[in-house]
Amino acid sequence: MEIGSRIKVKRKENRFTQIELAKLVNVSPQVISNWERGYSDLSSNDVSRLADALNCSTEYLLGKTESSKSDWNSKLPELTAKDERDITVDLEKMINNLESKDGYAAYDGHSMDDMDEEDKELLKASLENSLRLAKRIAKQKFTPIKYRD
C-alpha cells in the first residue's frame, strides 16, 4: 500500500475529513487530497506531523511496517473499563473548570468563551487523548513487574 492510501485509511479510521486533517497538520485541504492521490511528495516533517495527527507511526505511513501503532505505544498496557470511567470523569472536570466563570484558562487574552465549537471539540479531543496516554504510561511505570504480561 502506498503512503497516500495509508494516509486515507488512517484519516478515515480517525473519522477526519480532509479539511479537519489539513487544519491539524497546518496545510490546505488540497495538499491532503494531493498526498492521498499520490500527486505530491511529502517531506519528512510532513510525515512526522501526519503521524502525530493520525495517531500512528511514521514507519507505518512510509510502508516500513504493517502495524499502525508505534512500537512504544503498542507496548503500553490497555485501559480497563474502570480506567475509561476515570478518564471520562477527569475530562468532564477539566472541561467544567475551563468553562467556569473563574476563568482558569486563557491564552493570549482569550478564554474558552472566545472559541468556536470546532475549536472546543478539538481541545476536548486533545485533552482526552492526553489523559488516555498518561493513564497508559502510568500503568506501565507503576505496575509491579510480577503483574505485567
C-alpha positions as a Markdown table, in Angstrom:
| # | Residue | x | y | z |
|---|---|---|---|---|
| 1 | Met | 0.0 | 0.0 | 0.0 |
| 2 | Glu | 1.3 | 3.4 | -1.0 |
| 3 | Ile | 1.7 | 6.3 | 1.5 |
| 4 | Gly | -1.3 | 8.1 | 0.1 |
| 5 | Ser | -3.5 | 5.1 | 0.7 |
| 6 | Arg | -2.2 | 4.7 | 4.2 |
| 7 | Ile | -2.9 | 8.4 | 4.9 |
| 8 | Lys | -6.5 | 8.0 | 3.7 |
| 9 | Val | -7.1 | 4.8 | 5.7 |
| 10 | Lys | -5.8 | 6.3 | 8.9 |
| 11 | Arg | -7.8 | 9.6 | 8.2 |
| 12 | Lys | -11.0 | 7.6 | 7.8 |
| 13 | Glu | -10.2 | 5.4 | 10.9 |
| 14 | Asn | -9.9 | 8.7 | 12.9 |
| 15 | Arg | -13.1 | 10.0 | 11.3 |
| 16 | Phe | -11.4 | 13.1 | 10.0 |
| 17 | Thr | -12.4 | 14.9 | 6.8 |
| 18 | Gln | -9.6 | 16.2 | 4.6 |
| 19 | Ile | -10.4 | 19.7 | 5.9 |
| 20 | Glu | -10.1 | 18.6 | 9.6 |
| 21 | Leu | -6.8 | 16.8 | 8.9 |
| 22 | Ala | -5.5 | 19.8 | 7.0 |
| 23 | Lys | -6.1 | 22.0 | 10.0 |
| 24 | Leu | -4.3 | 19.6 | 12.3 |
| 25 | Val | -1.3 | 19.4 | 10.0 |
| 26 | Asn | -1.4 | 23.1 | 9.1 |
| 27 | Val | -1.7 | 22.6 | 5.3 |
| 28 | Ser | -4.6 | 23.2 | 2.9 |
| 29 | Pro | -7.2 | 20.5 | 2.2 |
| 30 | Gln | -5.9 | 20.4 | -1.4 |
| 31 | Val | -2.5 | 19.3 | -0.1 |
| 32 | Ile | -4.1 | 16.4 | 1.8 |
| 33 | Ser | -6.0 | 15.4 | -1.3 |
| 34 | Asn | -2.8 | 15.5 | -3.4 |
| 35 | Trp | -1.0 | 13.4 | -0.8 |
| 36 | Glu | -3.7 | 10.8 | -0.7 |
| 37 | Arg | -3.8 | 10.6 | -4.5 |
| 38 | Gly | -0.1 | 10.4 | -4.8 |
| 39 | Tyr | 0.2 | 13.7 | -6.7 |
| 40 | Ser | 2.6 | 15.3 | -4.3 |
| 41 | Asp | 5.6 | 14.1 | -2.3 |
| 42 | Leu | 5.8 | 14.6 | 1.4 |
| 43 | Ser | 8.8 | 15.9 | 3.4 |
| 44 | Ser | 10.0 | 14.1 | 6.5 |
| 45 | Asn | 8.4 | 17.0 | 8.5 |
| 46 | Asp | 5.1 | 16.4 | 6.8 |
| 47 | Val | 5.2 | 12.6 | 7.5 |
| 48 | Ser | 6.0 | 13.3 | 11.2 |
| 49 | Arg | 3.1 | 15.8 | 11.6 |
| 50 | Leu | 0.7 | 13.4 | 9.8 |
| 51 | Ala | 1.8 | 10.5 | 12.1 |
| 52 | Asp | 1.1 | 12.7 | 15.2 |
| 53 | Ala | -2.3 | 13.8 | 13.9 |
| 54 | Leu | -3.3 | 10.3 | 12.8 |
| 55 | Asn | -2.0 | 8.6 | 15.9 |
| 56 | Cys | 0.2 | 6.2 | 14.0 |
| 57 | Ser | 3.9 | 5.7 | 13.5 |
| 58 | Thr | 5.9 | 7.3 | 10.7 |
| 59 | Glu | 7.1 | 3.8 | 9.8 |
| 60 | Tyr | 3.5 | 2.7 | 9.1 |
| 61 | Leu | 2.9 | 5.8 | 6.8 |
| 62 | Leu | 6.2 | 5.1 | 5.0 |
| 63 | Gly | 5.2 | 1.4 | 4.5 |
| 64 | Lys | 8.0 | 0.0 | 6.6 |
| 65 | Thr | 5.6 | -1.8 | 8.9 |
| 66 | Glu | 2.1 | -3.1 | 8.7 |
| 67 | Ser | 1.3 | -2.1 | 12.3 |
| 68 | Ser | -0.1 | 1.4 | 12.5 |
| 69 | Lys | 0.9 | 1.7 | 16.2 |
| 70 | Ser | 4.3 | 2.9 | 17.1 |
| 71 | Asp | 6.4 | 0.5 | 19.0 |
| 72 | Trp | 6.3 | 2.3 | 22.3 |
| 73 | Asn | 2.6 | 2.8 | 22.0 |
| 74 | Ser | 1.9 | -0.9 | 21.3 |
| 75 | Lys | 3.9 | -1.9 | 24.4 |
| 76 | Leu | 1.8 | 0.1 | 26.8 |
| 77 | Pro | -0.9 | -1.6 | 28.8 |
| 78 | Glu | -4.5 | -1.4 | 27.6 |
| 79 | Leu | -7.1 | 0.6 | 29.6 |
| 80 | Thr | -9.7 | -1.2 | 31.6 |
| 81 | Ala | -13.4 | -0.2 | 31.9 |
| 82 | Lys | -12.6 | 1.5 | 35.2 |
| 83 | Asp | -9.7 | 3.4 | 33.6 |
| 84 | Glu | -12.2 | 4.6 | 30.9 |
| 85 | Arg | -14.7 | 5.8 | 33.5 |
| 86 | Asp | -11.9 | 7.6 | 35.4 |
| 87 | Ile | -10.8 | 9.3 | 32.2 |
| 88 | Thr | -14.4 | 10.4 | 31.4 |
| 89 | Val | -14.8 | 11.8 | 34.9 |
| 90 | Asp | -11.4 | 13.6 | 34.8 |
| 91 | Leu | -12.1 | 15.0 | 31.4 |
| 92 | Glu | -15.5 | 16.3 | 32.5 |
| 93 | Lys | -14.0 | 18.0 | 35.5 |
| 94 | Met | -11.3 | 19.6 | 33.3 |
| 95 | Ile | -13.8 | 20.9 | 30.8 |
| 96 | Asn | -16.0 | 22.3 | 33.5 |
| 97 | Asn | -13.1 | 24.0 | 35.2 |
| 98 | Leu | -12.1 | 25.5 | 31.8 |
| 99 | Glu | -15.6 | 26.8 | 31.2 |
| 100 | Ser | -16.2 | 28.1 | 34.7 |
| 101 | Lys | -16.7 | 31.8 | 35.3 |
| 102 | Asp | -13.5 | 31.8 | 37.4 |
| 103 | Gly | -11.6 | 31.8 | 34.1 |
| 104 | Tyr | -9.0 | 29.1 | 35.0 |
| 105 | Ala | -7.7 | 29.1 | 31.4 |
| 106 | Ala | -6.8 | 31.8 | 28.9 |
| 107 | Tyr | -4.3 | 32.0 | 26.2 |
| 108 | Asp | -3.2 | 35.3 | 24.7 |
| 109 | Gly | -6.1 | 37.1 | 26.4 |
| 110 | His | -8.7 | 34.7 | 25.0 |
| 111 | Ser | -10.8 | 32.3 | 27.1 |
| 112 | Met | -12.9 | 29.2 | 26.3 |
| 113 | Asp | -15.8 | 31.6 | 25.7 |
| 114 | Asp | -14.0 | 33.0 | 22.7 |
| 115 | Met | -13.6 | 29.6 | 21.0 |
| 116 | Asp | -15.9 | 28.4 | 18.3 |
| 117 | Glu | -17.5 | 24.9 | 18.7 |
| 118 | Glu | -15.0 | 23.2 | 16.4 |
| 119 | Asp | -12.0 | 24.5 | 18.4 |
| 120 | Lys | -13.7 | 23.4 | 21.7 |
| 121 | Glu | -14.2 | 19.9 | 20.3 |
| 122 | Leu | -10.6 | 19.8 | 19.1 |
| 123 | Leu | -9.4 | 20.9 | 22.6 |
| 124 | Lys | -11.6 | 18.3 | 24.2 |
| 125 | Ala | -10.3 | 15.5 | 21.9 |
| 126 | Ser | -6.7 | 16.6 | 22.6 |
| 127 | Leu | -7.3 | 16.5 | 26.4 |
| 128 | Glu | -8.9 | 13.1 | 26.2 |
| 129 | Asn | -6.0 | 11.7 | 24.1 |
| 130 | Ser | -3.5 | 13.1 | 26.6 |
| 131 | Leu | -5.4 | 11.6 | 29.6 |
| 132 | Arg | -5.5 | 8.2 | 27.9 |
| 133 | Leu | -1.8 | 8.2 | 27.1 |
| 134 | Ala | -0.9 | 9.5 | 30.6 |
| 135 | Lys | -3.0 | 6.7 | 32.1 |
| 136 | Arg | -1.4 | 4.0 | 30.0 |
| 137 | Ile | 2.1 | 5.3 | 30.7 |
| 138 | Ala | 1.4 | 5.4 | 34.5 |
| 139 | Lys | 0.1 | 1.9 | 34.3 |
| 140 | Gln | 3.3 | 0.8 | 32.6 |
| 141 | Lys | 5.5 | 2.7 | 35.0 |
| 142 | Phe | 3.8 | 1.8 | 38.3 |
| 143 | Thr | 2.6 | -1.7 | 37.8 |
| 144 | Pro | 4.9 | -4.2 | 39.5 |
| 145 | Ile | 6.8 | -6.5 | 37.2 |
| 146 | Lys | 5.2 | -9.6 | 38.5 |
| 147 | Tyr | 1.7 | -8.3 | 37.4 |
| 148 | Arg | 2.8 | -7.3 | 33.9 |
| 149 | Asp | 2.1 | -9.6 | 30.9 |
